[in-house]
């Protein structure tokens, strides 16, 4: 039942994003291969690092800092693209240190909390879906070559 609700919710998000993109083609940035590749690459890095949260944070501090630096680079890249406000809001949600996605997960881990496999798995699912929403939005954007047709 819970899985069906998640699927329905994700379907609604994708439908909303598709309608938003098709209805507002001139008010959203065009597709950017680099942004798409960064997002999908960072998803893999983040999900792999999240598996380490069953250990002490201090034993993975360098890997966490490296991931956070790469996330900041991607965020800055996205922030400086014109007409990219929707994508920035999605990144803000993902990185919010007080939220329930990646930023909040890392903060909780930093506070000295070791995570259970079940908790990590549930969080990874949510974080993965957040990354998928960002990359899904990017992949639905109009490609520059399509604009000239």
C-alpha positions as CSV (number, residue, x, y, z in Angstrom):
1,X,0.0,0.0,0.0
2,X,2.8,2.4,1.0
3,X,4.7,1.5,-2.2
4,X,1.6,2.3,-4.3
5,X,1.3,5.7,-2.7
6,X,5.0,6.4,-3.4
7,X,4.5,5.4,-7.0
8,X,1.4,7.6,-7.3
9,X,3.2,10.5,-5.7
10,X,6.2,10.1,-8.1
11,X,3.9,9.8,-11.1
12,X,2.2,13.1,-10.0
13,X,5.5,14.8,-9.7
14,X,6.6,13.7,-13.1
15,X,3.3,14.7,-14.6
16,X,3.5,18.1,-12.9
17,X,7.1,18.6,-14.2
18,X,6.2,17.6,-17.7
19,X,3.2,20.0,-17.8
20,X,5.4,22.7,-16.4
21,X,8.1,22.2,-18.9
22,X,5.7,21.9,-21.9
23,X,3.7,24.9,-20.8
24,X,6.6,27.1,-19.9
25,X,9.2,26.2,-22.4
26,X,10.4,29.8,-22.7
27,X,10.6,30.3,-18.9
28,X,12.9,27.3,-18.1
29,X,16.5,26.7,-19.1
30,X,17.3,24.4,-22.0
31,X,18.7,20.9,-21.6
32,X,22.3,20.7,-20.5
33,X,24.2,17.5,-20.9
34,X,26.8,18.5,-18.3
35,X,24.2,19.2,-15.7
36,X,22.5,15.9,-16.4
37,X,25.8,13.9,-16.1
38,X,26.7,15.7,-12.9
39,X,23.4,14.9,-11.3
40,X,23.4,11.2,-12.2
41,X,27.1,10.9,-11.2
42,X,26.5,12.6,-7.8
43,X,23.5,10.3,-7.2
44,X,25.7,7.3,-7.4
45,X,28.4,8.8,-5.2
46,X,25.8,9.9,-2.6
47,X,24.0,6.6,-2.4
48,X,27.3,4.7,-2.1
49,X,28.5,7.0,0.7
50,X,25.2,6.7,2.5
51,X,25.9,2.9,2.9
52,X,28.9,3.9,5.1
53,X,26.6,5.6,7.7
54,X,26.5,2.3,9.6
55,X,30.1,3.2,10.7
56,X,31.3,6.2,12.7
57,X,31.2,9.5,10.7
58,X,34.8,10.3,11.5
59,X,36.0,7.3,9.7
60,X,34.4,8.6,6.4
61,X,34.9,12.4,6.9
62,X,37.2,12.8,3.9
63,X,34.7,11.0,1.6
64,X,31.8,13.1,3.0
65,X,33.7,16.4,2.5
66,X,34.6,15.3,-1.1
67,X,30.9,14.6,-1.8
68,X,29.8,17.9,-0.3
69,X,32.4,19.8,-2.3
70,X,31.2,18.1,-5.5
71,X,27.5,18.8,-4.6
72,X,28.4,22.5,-4.0
73,X,30.1,22.6,-7.4
74,X,27.0,21.2,-9.1
75,X,24.8,23.5,-7.2
76,X,26.8,26.6,-8.2
77,X,26.8,25.4,-11.8
78,X,23.0,25.1,-11.7
79,X,22.5,28.4,-9.9
80,X,24.3,30.3,-12.6
81,X,22.3,28.9,-15.5
82,X,19.6,31.3,-16.7
83,X,15.9,30.4,-16.1
84,X,16.8,27.5,-13.8
85,X,14.8,28.4,-10.7
86,X,12.9,25.2,-10.6
87,X,16.0,23.1,-10.6
88,X,17.5,25.2,-7.9
89,X,14.5,24.7,-5.7
90,X,14.9,20.9,-6.1
91,X,18.6,21.1,-5.2
92,X,17.8,23.3,-2.2
93,X,15.4,20.6,-1.0
94,X,17.9,17.8,-1.5
95,X,20.7,19.7,0.3
96,X,18.8,21.3,3.2
97,X,20.7,20.4,6.3
98,X,17.5,20.6,8.3
99,X,15.5,18.5,5.9
100,X,14.9,14.8,5.5
101,X,16.9,14.2,2.3
102,X,20.7,14.1,1.8
103,X,21.6,17.3,3.7
104,X,19.7,16.2,6.8
105,X,21.0,12.6,6.5
106,X,24.6,13.9,6.6
107,X,23.9,16.2,9.5
108,X,22.4,13.4,11.5
109,X,25.4,11.2,10.7
110,X,27.7,14.0,11.7
111,X,26.0,14.3,15.1
112,X,27.4,10.9,16.0
113,X,24.4,8.7,15.0
114,X,25.2,5.4,13.5
115,X,22.4,4.4,11.1
116,X,20.8,1.0,10.8
117,X,20.7,-0.8,7.5
118,X,16.9,-0.4,7.3
119,X,17.1,3.4,8.0
120,X,19.9,3.8,5.4
121,X,17.9,1.8,2.9
122,X,14.8,4.0,3.4
123,X,16.8,7.2,3.2
124,X,18.6,6.0,0.1
125,X,15.3,5.4,-1.6
126,X,14.1,9.0,-0.9
127,X,17.4,10.6,-1.8
128,X,17.6,8.5,-5.0
129,X,14.1,9.7,-5.9
130,X,15.1,13.3,-5.3
131,X,18.1,12.9,-7.6
132,X,15.9,11.2,-10.2
133,X,13.5,14.2,-10.0
134,X,16.3,16.6,-10.7
135,X,17.8,14.5,-13.6
136,X,14.3,13.8,-14.9
137,X,13.5,17.5,-15.1
138,X,16.8,18.1,-16.9
139,X,16.2,15.3,-19.4
140,X,12.7,16.7,-20.2
141,X,14.1,20.2,-21.0
142,X,14.1,21.3,-24.6
143,X,17.5,20.7,-26.2
144,X,19.0,23.7,-27.9
145,X,19.0,21.9,-31.3
146,X,15.2,21.5,-30.9
147,X,14.8,25.2,-30.4
148,X,16.1,26.0,-33.9
149,X,13.5,23.7,-35.6
